[in-house]
């Protein structure tokens, strides 16, 4: 478990996480984090683990927070390349969720940067955030 600042617990492999979760009484589904916990090429592995442990994907959380590249925001980053990467990952997450039979995709924007203390261009950052979310949401409708 980590975020953009530090690692809180040693990393565990995907199968180890599924195995541990399956031991929790009455657990039927998991929230998984894309692409922090697995990448697009591993969807078949995730499907296999879901079957093996009798679980479903309850929600897919888009990783726009754990990687240090998001330290100054994702959808609101000053760096256009970082913003494009955030959009690309978020849009791909919609496809991943569909492939895993999940209809909930979460954008957690707690560290996105539009509301940092002493933000110089608050309105500009807020507009960037709205535009980014709008671009992501528009992919759901296509």
ABEGO torsion letter per residue (X at the ends): XBBAABBABBBBBAAAAAAAAAABBGBABBBBBOAAABBAAAAAAAAAAAAAAGBBBABBBBBAAABAAAAAEBAABABAAAAAAAAAAAAAAAAAAAAAGBABBBBBAAAAGAABBGBABAAAAAAAAAAAAAAAAAAAAX
